[in-house]
Amino acid sequence: MNNSAYIPALGRREWTGMYDWVIAAMTRERVWRSPVLTALDARTGEVIVDLGAGTGSLGIMIKKHAPGARLVAVDPDPDVRLIGERKARAAGVEIDYETAMGHAHLASVEAAEADTVTCSLVRRQCPLEAKQSILENAFRLLKPGGRLVLADYGEQPTPLMRTAFLLVQMTDGFEPTEHNRRGAVPHLLQACGFQRTEIVKRVPTATGLISIWRATKEV
Ligand SMILES: C[S@@+](CC[C@H](N)C(=O)[O-])C[C@H]1O[C@@H](n2cnc3c(N)ncnc32)[C@H](O)[C@@H]1O
């Protein structure tokens, strides 16, 4: 996997400028981002890594909630970084950016340095190998006792949610999205070393059920 192997935020580069609008309109963004923020429980002095940070919406929320935390936004796509930097300036918050894949060793964060790692709406659109290597990297970056908070489409338990999720599958492809739909996330978390995993919230949206998982790297 190299830096050019990523799928852009909405599947095609020319659509990236519409990303924030589409996510707000199609995913009930406020309803799922706010429990992510609660689950992160960010505090002053902590190091928080957002893998696949995209246009930085979550990062800005985190920094507004905990201005004294250090937020490192990691994404392989320079286009979303530009949007994120502009938004952070407008919001008056300071975010450190790193252009890298989610599985990469980072220049600005050492192994076992992060208090929290988060990753939202990224892994659904990655092949299984990439999903696993992002979680392995999250585990590597976390301090013992650190927490991972994931938000993504997982199992779609009702016919309505399965039908809604078809839109995501048609955009991102059936192969990468099917693992999530079949409930692979908890198994992958366990395989990467996370021992305690829980779903903190499930949010029905126009594009399927978004689940929020919290997992801990045991001391
Ligand atoms: C759907 S967007 C989600 C952005 C953001 N996390 C959010 O909640 O709005 C997916 C992002 O993941 C990035 N991405 C794709 N493949 C990746 C990978 N293997 N590692 C890290 N980021 C990746 C894309 O560049 C894109 O910005």
The ligand as a Gaussian input file, in Angstrom:
#p B3LYP/6-31G(d) Opt

LIG

0 1
 C      -15.220000       9.414000       4.168000
 S      -13.793000      10.339000       4.584000
 C      -13.922000      10.504000       6.355000
 C      -13.232000      11.724000       6.847000
 C      -13.373000      12.044000       8.328000
 N      -12.794000      11.024000       9.159000
 C      -14.782000      12.300000       8.749000
 O      -15.247000      11.745000       9.748000
 O      -15.455000      13.124000       8.096000
 C      -12.533000       9.128000       4.433000
 C      -11.121000       9.722000       4.515000
 O      -10.196000       8.646000       4.638000
 C       -9.063000       8.921000       3.861000
 N       -8.465000       7.617000       3.555000
 C       -8.750000       6.765000       2.561000
 N       -7.970000       5.655000       2.673000
 C       -7.191000       5.841000       3.766000
 C       -6.198000       5.059000       4.408000
 N       -5.829000       3.871000       3.961000
 N       -5.625000       5.566000       5.521000
 C       -6.000000       6.775000       6.013000
 N       -6.939000       7.559000       5.439000
 C       -7.525000       7.085000       4.338000
 C       -9.586000       9.693000       2.659000
 O       -8.577000      10.499000       2.091000
 C      -10.714000      10.510000       3.280000
 O      -10.284000      11.791000       3.672000

